[in-house]
Amino acid sequence: MRQDAMPPEVRSRLKQKIKREAAKLGINLTGFANVERWKEYHDLPEEFWPQTIWPWSRMVVVLGVQIYLPMLETTPSVVYSELYNTTNRMLDECAYQLANFLNQKGFRAHFFPRDCYGDISVLVKKPEAAFSHVMAGRYAGLGTIGMNHTLLTRQYGPRVRLVSVITDAEVHPDPVLTEDICIRCGQCAKRCPMRAFAPDGGPVYAMDKHRCAGYHQRLKNEFRYPCGLCTAVCPVGEDRKRYGASSVTEAGIAHCQNFGSRNAVE
């Protein structure tokens, strides 16, 4: 059946099937954005639009998993580094399986990896990726953009990792959130160890991405990459209500940072 001939109820059932498959894979958040939204909002240059890269693409399915606060709040530590790597592997595997599910249904589909850069040293030179999962998440109705340039969600604040599946399967897109989730508290800027954020009167902080990437490169050399402090301190999210202002003691943070990395003290 041609997609333009698919009745609304068929598209609705397909969307529910995709959401069920994602949930079975352990995905916490699933959102749908039609590719026209990249042109409509025009937040990014055209070269970053999915339809510019893959002209057959019609829909982007954005998948998200939570970052656990009790591990994130030990950052920079190997504890958080292992969590970060685990979520990355999980996201890529889930996105692969969901794209395969769509392929088996007769649709074109593939996934764009959650980070997709060869090494952090590359980002020091050119701190951007070929596709923005953050903007895809916004267009898919998962959240809004915070002052620290991350996707803020109601469930997890900025503590969510994302991956995207690009497909020609057309389903009903989710509505874009219009109410800003960011409360403009400034904690992300205050806690940034590199002072990479600065107000410039815009909707988000001006960000020195080179300085941020350089700090991450240093942490990687110490085996405790990445940083994540601007996401750890954000008060937004139901997960923050679950754990309170802090989920780990200061002594616990020092303890976790003292093992497994070049920062360890004998």
C-alpha positions in Angstrom: 0.0 0.0 0.0 1.3 3.4 -0.9 2.0 5.5 2.2 0.0 8.4 0.8 -2.9 6.0 0.6 -2.5 4.7 4.2 -5.7 5.5 6.2 -5.2 7.5 9.4 -6.0 4.4 11.5 -3.3 2.4 9.8 -0.7 5.1 10.5 -1.9 5.2 14.1 -1.5 1.5 14.5 2.0 1.6 13.0 3.0 4.4 15.4 1.8 2.3 18.4 3.7 -0.7 17.1 6.9 1.3 16.9 6.4 2.6 20.4 5.8 -0.9 21.8 8.9 -2.2 20.1 10.9 0.7 21.6 9.5 0.0 25.0 10.3 -3.7 24.7 13.9 -2.7 24.0 14.1 -0.6 27.2 13.6 2.8 25.7 12.2 5.4 28.2 11.2 8.1 25.7 10.0 7.8 22.1 9.0 10.8 20.0 8.1 11.3 16.3 9.0 14.3 14.1 8.3 14.7 10.4 11.2 16.1 8.4 9.3 19.2 7.5 9.9 20.5 11.0 13.6 21.1 10.2 12.5 23.5 7.5 9.7 25.0 9.5 11.8 25.9 12.5 15.1 26.4 10.6 17.2 26.2 13.8 20.0 24.5 11.8 21.6 25.1 8.4 20.0 23.0 5.6 23.0 20.7 5.4 22.0 19.3 8.8 18.4 18.5 7.8 17.7 14.7 7.5 15.9 15.2 4.1 19.0 17.0 2.7 21.2 14.0 3.6 18.6 11.3 2.8 16.0 12.7 0.4 13.7 9.8 0.9 13.4 10.4 4.7 9.9 11.4 5.9 10.1 10.8 9.7 12.6 10.8 12.5 11.9 8.6 15.5 13.9 9.8 18.5 14.7 7.4 21.3 15.8 8.4 24.8 17.1 6.6 27.9 17.6 8.1 31.3 20.9 8.8 33.0 20.9 7.7 36.6 21.5 10.5 39.0 23.3 8.5 41.7 26.0 7.6 39.1 26.0 11.0 37.3 26.5 12.9 40.5 29.9 11.3 41.1 31.3 12.9 37.9 34.0 13.1 36.8 34.5 9.5 37.7 34.8 6.1 36.1 31.4 5.3 37.6 29.8 7.9 35.4 32.0 7.1 32.4 30.8 3.5 32.5 27.2 4.6 32.7 27.7 6.9 29.7 29.3 4.2 27.7 26.6 1.7 28.6 23.8 4.0 27.6 25.6 4.7 24.3 25.9 1.0 23.5 22.3 0.4 24.5 21.0 3.3 22.3 22.8 2.2 19.2 21.7 -1.4 19.6 18.1 -0.4 20.2 18.1 2.0 17.3 19.6 -0.8 15.1 16.8 -3.2 16.1 14.1 -0.6 15.6 15.4 0.2 12.1 15.5 -3.5 11.4 11.9 -3.8 12.6 10.9 -1.1 10.1 12.9 -2.7 7.3 11.1 -6.0 7.9 7.8 -4.1 7.5 8.9 -2.9 4.1 10.0 0.6 5.0 13.4 2.3 4.4 15.0 3.0 7.8 18.4 3.4 9.4 19.7 5.0 12.6 22.1 7.8 13.2 24.5 6.9 16.0 24.1 8.7 19.3 27.5 10.6 19.2 29.1 9.7 15.9 32.6 11.1 16.1 35.9 9.3 16.0 37.5 10.8 19.0 37.1 13.7 21.4 40.2 15.3 19.9 38.2 15.8 16.7 35.5 17.8 18.6 38.2 20.0 20.0 39.0 21.1 16.4 35.4 21.0 15.1 32.9 20.7 18.0 29.8 19.7 16.2 28.2 16.5 14.8 26.6 15.9 11.4 23.1 15.4 13.0 21.6 16.9 16.2 19.7 14.5 18.3 18.9 17.4 20.7 17.0 19.3 18.0 15.4 16.1 16.7 14.2 15.5 20.3 12.7 19.0 20.4 11.0 18.5 17.1 9.7 15.1 18.3 8.0 16.7 21.3 10.3 15.2 23.9 11.3 18.4 25.5 12.7 21.9 25.0 16.2 23.3 24.8 17.8 24.4 28.0 20.2 27.2 28.7 23.0 24.7 28.6 22.1 23.6 25.1 20.7 20.2 26.2 17.3 18.7 25.6 15.3 19.2 28.9 12.6 16.6 29.5 9.9 16.7 32.1 10.8 13.2 33.2 14.6 13.4 33.5 15.5 17.1 32.9 18.7 17.0 30.8 19.7 13.6 32.1 18.7 11.7 29.0 20.8 10.2 26.1 19.3 10.2 22.6 19.5 8.4 19.3 17.5 8.8 16.1 16.0 6.5 13.5 15.4 8.0 10.1 12.7 6.4 8.0 10.2 6.8 5.2 7.4 5.4 7.3 5.0 8.2 7.8 3.0 8.3 11.0 1.4 11.1 12.9 4.1 13.4 14.4 4.0 14.3 18.1 3.2 18.0 19.0 6.2 20.2 19.7 6.2 21.5 23.2 5.5 25.2 23.4 6.0 25.7 27.2 9.6 26.2 28.1 10.8 23.6 30.6 14.0 25.5 31.5 13.5 27.6 34.6 16.6 29.8 34.0 18.1 29.2 37.4 21.7 29.5 36.0 23.0 26.4 37.9 24.5 24.9 34.8 26.6 28.0 34.1 27.6 28.4 37.8 28.8 24.8 38.1 30.6 24.5 34.8 34.3 23.9 35.6 35.5 25.6 32.4 33.1 28.6 32.6 32.0 27.7 29.1 28.6 29.4 29.4 27.9 33.1 29.2 24.7 35.1 28.9 24.3 37.0 25.7 20.6 37.8 25.8 19.5 34.9 23.6 17.3 31.9 24.5 20.3 29.8 25.5 23.7 30.7 27.0 26.5 31.5 24.6 28.7 28.4 24.8 32.5 28.1 24.2 32.3 24.6 22.7 36.0 24.4 22.1 36.7 25.0 25.8 34.1 22.4 26.7 35.5 19.8 24.3 39.1 20.5 25.5 38.1 19.8 29.1 36.4 16.5 27.9 39.6 15.6 26.1 41.6 16.1 29.4 39.1 13.9 31.3 39.3 11.2 28.6 43.1 11.1 29.1 42.4 10.6 32.8 39.8 7.8 32.0 36.9 9.6 33.6 35.2 11.1 30.6 32.8 12.9 30.1 32.0 15.8 32.5 28.2 16.1 32.7 28.1 18.6 35.7 25.7 20.9 33.8 23.2 18.1 33.6 23.9 16.8 37.1 23.0 20.1 38.8 19.9 20.9 36.8 16.8 20.9 39.2 14.4 20.1 36.4 12.9 16.6 36.1 10.8 14.1 38.0 14.0 12.1 38.7 15.3 15.0 40.7 12.2 14.9 42.8 12.8 11.2 43.4 16.3 11.7 44.7 16.2 15.1 46.2 18.8 17.9 45.9 21.6 15.3 46.1 21.7 11.5 45.7 25.2 11.0 46.9 27.3 12.3 49.8 30.3 14.6 49.3 32.4 11.8 50.8 30.8 9.3 48.4 31.7 11.5 45.5 35.3 11.8 46.6 35.4 8.0 47.2 34.1 7.2 43.6 36.5 9.7 42.1 39.5 8.1 43.8 39.3 4.8 42.0 39.7 3.6 38.4 41.2 6.6 36.8 44.5 8.5 36.6 43.1 10.8 39.2 43.2 8.1 41.8 45.3 8.8 44.9 47.2 5.9 46.6 
